[in-house]
Every structure is written in structure tokens, then in C-alpha cells.
Amino acid sequence: MAIIVLLRHGENEWVKKHRLAGWIPDVHLNEKGRRQAAEAAQRLRVLAVKALYSSPVIRCVETAEYVAQALDLPIRNLDDIGEVRYGSWEGKKIKKLAKKPLWHAVQYYPSRMRFPGGGEALREVQFRMVQALEQLAVQHQDEIIVVVSHADAIKLVLAHYLGVHMDLFQRIAVSPASVSILYLAENGAMRVPVSYTHLRA
């Protein structure tokens, strides 16, 4: 059985400003986010982690660096666990986006929604995330691995493994530097035993 620890990146200023950072470069962790990442890394030290994967987006890489140092592991960047590609919405304030008709679909019918301007469909994000984690589970049978990713990507994964329809995925809360755990067995069995902000020994 592979145990996959999903870690959301720490806080950045764009979270506080309620803007969609997406894949925009140079959106770094703020002071609170660095502290969150360091605390998460220290709590992960109690686990026998064998591998560390990260979205290539800088706020995830910076979070992963704390884990890498605490666990003495290299970081393996993986595009398929990266942020949603928000298209022309990337960089925009959520307050302004919420006034657009398409925002209603994001909140209530995300399974049918594609972000405009060359963005992804959320169903595509869920598919690539699940595919990536299933491949990692095969590579790391009977091992614990850490995967550093983003809120919407992690929520979509949790919805899939919990058997929750994608249109309800916004009900799942994934806070900055929070940990969610997946058990993926070789025989197809799966468990989502816990999801909470601070992993404790």
C-alpha cells in the first residue's frame, strides 16, 4: 500500500489579496507561509518518507524545500501535480471574477466548466492529478511519499477518492500548509483516513 501525504503550499500574499496566482512566476511564500512550511516539515519528520514530489510552481517548491531539508530528500518536480491553469483569469482578483456569469459555474457546476483564454477544464485537472498519483502509487508501493501541490488540485483529488461528485468539491477545505493523506493499495482499495491543518506525532 502506498501512503501519499498531500501537502498544500504555505501562504503567500496573493492568498491574502484574494487573487488567482495560477502559474504566474515569483509568487513567493510570505513570512507566515514560510513559518507554516517549516512547521509542517518538522511534523513530517516522524514519518519514514521515501520520496518528495512538488508542483514546479515556486510557492510549492519553496514549501517543499523545508520538507527536503527536514527529511534529507531531493525534490522531484512534476508538472502533472501543478496548479490549475486559469487562462485569462490568472492574476485577477476573485472579487471581480465573482461578478462574471461563469463564476456561478465554477462554484456550482465545475464539472462542466473550462477557464477562458486557454485555461483548463477542472475535470482535466482532476484527471491529470489522479493519473499522476496512481502512477506514483505504483512506483512507491509500501512506501510513504510527500506530494506538495495546490488547494484546488488537492480538493479535486480528495473528491475523487472520497466518491464526491466534482460539483461538490468546493465543500472540501484545504488550508495553507495543511496535510491530507491517501492510502492507495495495490489491489485497488483506497482510504482517505484524515485531512487536517497540522499533522501531529
SEROKOL-384819 format. One line per 10 residues: number of its first residue (from 1); for each residue z, x, y of C-alpha. Coordinates in nm, 4 decimals. Each point is the difference from the previous one (the first is absolute). Example, Ala and Ser with C-alpha at 12.3 -4.5 7.8 and 13.67 -1.06 7.14 Angstrom:
# SEROKOL-384819
1 = 0.7800/1.2300/-0.4500 ~ -0.0660/0.1370/0.3440
END
This chain:
# SEROKOL-384819
1 = 0.0000/0.0000/0.0000 ~ -0.0966/0.1343/0.3421 ~ 0.2485/-0.0581/0.2804 ~ -0.1701/-0.0153/0.3397 ~ 0.2188/0.0232/0.3089 ~ -0.1861/-0.1504/0.2951 ~ 0.1264/0.1403/0.3296 ~ -0.1142/-0.1360/0.3345 ~ -0.0349/0.2543/0.2801 ~ 0.2694/0.0212/0.2662
11 = -0.0113/-0.1622/0.3400 ~ -0.2474/0.1027/0.2680 ~ -0.0389/-0.1060/0.3618 ~ -0.2908/-0.2303/-0.0855 ~ 0.2311/-0.2074/-0.2221 ~ 0.2367/-0.0443/0.2949 ~ -0.2927/-0.0896/0.2270 ~ -0.1362/-0.2475/-0.2588 ~ -0.3454/0.1578/-0.0201 ~ -0.2240/0.0457/-0.3042
21 = -0.0211/0.3754/-0.0497 ~ -0.2252/-0.0134/-0.3063 ~ -0.1715/0.3339/-0.0617 ~ 0.0237/0.1166/0.3623 ~ 0.0933/0.3711/-0.0068 ~ 0.3089/0.1472/0.1667 ~ 0.2258/-0.3030/-0.0385 ~ 0.3068/0.2024/-0.0936 ~ 0.3481/-0.0932/-0.1145 ~ 0.2424/-0.0426/0.2882
31 = 0.3549/0.1375/-0.0030 ~ 0.1342/-0.3016/-0.1870 ~ -0.2889/0.0180/-0.2479 ~ 0.0697/0.3665/-0.0734 ~ 0.3639/-0.0824/-0.0611 ~ -0.0970/-0.2884/-0.2298 ~ -0.2365/0.2255/-0.1960 ~ 0.2648/0.2704/-0.0363 ~ 0.2577/-0.2512/-0.1229 ~ -0.2441/-0.1507/-0.2495
41 = -0.0871/0.3479/-0.1286 ~ 0.3654/0.0840/-0.0563 ~ 0.0555/-0.3184/-0.1981 ~ -0.3063/0.0693/-0.2142 ~ 0.1510/0.3330/-0.1045 ~ 0.2025/-0.1821/-0.2682 ~ -0.3243/-0.0830/-0.1837 ~ -0.1958/0.2346/-0.2279 ~ -0.3229/-0.0417/0.1960 ~ -0.3005/0.1793/-0.1500
51 = -0.2685/-0.0621/0.2620 ~ -0.0369/-0.1037/0.3639 ~ -0.3035/-0.1851/0.1380 ~ -0.0676/-0.1007/0.3592 ~ -0.2434/-0.1934/0.2095 ~ -0.1894/0.2587/0.2076 ~ 0.1003/-0.1801/0.3228 ~ 0.2271/0.2343/0.1980 ~ 0.3098/-0.2241/0.0180 ~ 0.0014/-0.0184/-0.3795
61 = -0.0625/0.3724/-0.0387 ~ 0.2898/0.0749/0.2352 ~ 0.2241/-0.2305/-0.2051 ~ -0.1177/0.1628/-0.3216 ~ 0.0783/0.3460/0.1394 ~ 0.3708/-0.0853/0.0029 ~ -0.0220/-0.1142/-0.3612 ~ -0.2015/0.3078/-0.0969 ~ 0.2628/0.2289/0.1478 ~ 0.2917/-0.1861/-0.1606
71 = -0.1639/-0.0129/-0.3443 ~ -0.1959/0.3277/0.0152 ~ -0.3290/-0.1737/-0.0758 ~ -0.3515/0.0358/0.1435 ~ -0.1526/-0.2971/0.1816 ~ -0.3159/-0.1443/-0.1528 ~ -0.1972/-0.2038/0.2554 ~ -0.1800/-0.3041/-0.1371 ~ -0.2368/-0.2121/0.2119 ~ 0.0337/-0.3078/-0.2221
81 = 0.3674/-0.0429/0.0914 ~ -0.0830/0.0212/0.3717 ~ 0.0443/-0.2538/0.2758 ~ -0.2022/-0.3187/0.0382 ~ -0.3183/0.0673/0.1960 ~ 0.0412/-0.2475/0.2838 ~ -0.3450/0.0493/0.1498 ~ -0.0260/-0.1020/0.3653 ~ 0.3627/-0.1192/-0.0065 ~ 0.1244/0.3558/-0.0476
91 = 0.2096/0.1125/0.2958 ~ 0.0351/-0.3508/0.1425 ~ 0.3280/-0.1695/0.0916 ~ 0.1117/-0.2628/-0.2493 ~ 0.0952/-0.2333/0.2858 ~ -0.3646/-0.0105/0.1097 ~ -0.1356/-0.0220/-0.3532 ~ 0.2276/-0.2962/-0.0720 ~ -0.2003/-0.2036/0.2528 ~ -0.3221/0.0433/-0.1968
101 = -0.1070/-0.2771/-0.2429 ~ -0.0319/0.2555/-0.2796 ~ 0.3722/0.0795/0.0267 ~ 0.0731/-0.3344/-0.1653 ~ -0.1941/0.1179/-0.3053 ~ 0.1922/0.3294/-0.0084 ~ 0.3277/-0.1896/-0.0134 ~ -0.0877/-0.2939/-0.2245 ~ -0.3241/0.0720/-0.1898 ~ -0.0177/0.3815/-0.0275
111 = -0.1827/-0.0182/-0.3325 ~ -0.3106/-0.1231/0.1885 ~ 0.0328/0.2241/0.3017 ~ -0.1884/0.3159/0.0994 ~ 0.0908/0.1991/0.3087 ~ -0.2901/-0.0057/0.2471 ~ -0.2036/0.2976/0.1141 ~ -0.0426/0.1657/-0.3382 ~ 0.3568/-0.0545/-0.1191 ~ 0.1171/-0.0651/-0.3559
121 = 0.0721/-0.3285/-0.1706 ~ 0.3638/-0.0143/-0.1054 ~ -0.1087/-0.0833/-0.3541 ~ -0.1870/0.3342/-0.0010 ~ 0.3134/0.1796/0.1154 ~ 0.2028/-0.1600/-0.2761 ~ -0.2626/0.0919/-0.2592 ~ -0.0255/0.3674/0.1009 ~ 0.3783/0.0340/0.0178 ~ 0.0564/-0.1557/-0.3408
131 = -0.2821/0.2062/-0.1525 ~ 0.1476/0.3188/0.1428 ~ 0.3497/-0.0768/-0.1294 ~ -0.1282/-0.0974/-0.3439 ~ -0.1838/0.3333/-0.0230 ~ 0.3120/0.1862/0.1093 ~ 0.2036/-0.1892/-0.2602 ~ -0.2353/0.1269/-0.2723 ~ 0.0235/0.3559/0.1314 ~ 0.3795/-0.0134/0.0243
141 = 0.1166/-0.1914/-0.3046 ~ 0.3763/0.0451/-0.0524 ~ 0.0320/0.1621/0.3431 ~ 0.1292/-0.0973/0.3420 ~ -0.2339/0.0442/0.2948 ~ 0.0277/-0.0747/0.3725 ~ -0.2857/-0.1622/0.1910 ~ 0.0238/-0.0043/0.3809 ~ -0.2037/-0.2805/0.1550 ~ -0.0050/-0.2800/0.2592
151 = 0.1645/-0.3404/0.0433 ~ -0.2958/-0.2323/-0.0616 ~ -0.1321/0.2143/-0.2856 ~ 0.3397/0.0015/-0.1720 ~ 0.0497/-0.3737/0.0563 ~ -0.3383/-0.0713/-0.1567 ~ 0.0941/0.2110/-0.3036 ~ 0.3356/-0.1717/-0.0385 ~ -0.1657/-0.3424/0.0265 ~ -0.2397/0.0970/-0.2792
161 = 0.2684/0.1206/-0.2399 ~ 0.2390/-0.2840/0.0835 ~ -0.2718/-0.2554/-0.0732 ~ 0.0086/-0.1260/0.3598 ~ -0.3283/-0.1280/0.1424 ~ -0.1382/0.2243/0.2735 ~ 0.0189/-0.2866/0.2491 ~ 0.3807/0.0301/-0.0229 ~ 0.0241/0.3787/0.0266 ~ 0.1260/-0.0145/0.3603
171 = 0.3267/-0.1401/-0.1350 ~ 0.0797/0.3403/-0.1507 ~ 0.1912/0.2311/0.2355 ~ -0.0573/0.3770/-0.0180 ~ 0.2001/0.1823/0.2666 ~ -0.0679/0.3530/0.1288 ~ 0.1095/0.2635/-0.2553 ~ 0.0901/-0.2747/-0.2500 ~ -0.0355/0.0527/-0.3742 ~ -0.1560/-0.2341/-0.2559
181 = -0.0169/0.0835/-0.3695 ~ -0.2581/-0.0877/-0.2642 ~ 0.0362/0.0466/-0.3750 ~ -0.3453/0.0079/-0.1604 ~ 0.0061/0.0271/-0.3785 ~ -0.2827/0.1278/-0.2170 ~ -0.0092/-0.3300/-0.1913 ~ -0.0771/-0.1957/0.3181 ~ 0.3535/-0.1133/0.0755 ~ 0.1203/0.0318/0.3573
191 = 0.3199/-0.0424/0.1962 ~ 0.0874/-0.0029/0.3682 ~ 0.3737/0.0590/-0.0319 ~ 0.1009/0.0549/0.3614 ~ -0.1244/0.0222/0.3570 ~ 0.2381/0.0972/0.2778 ~ 0.0243/0.2119/0.3097 ~ 0.2283/0.2770/-0.1260 ~ -0.0036/0.1403/-0.3517 ~ 0.3540/0.0949/-0.0977
201 = 0.1196/0.2245/-0.2799
END
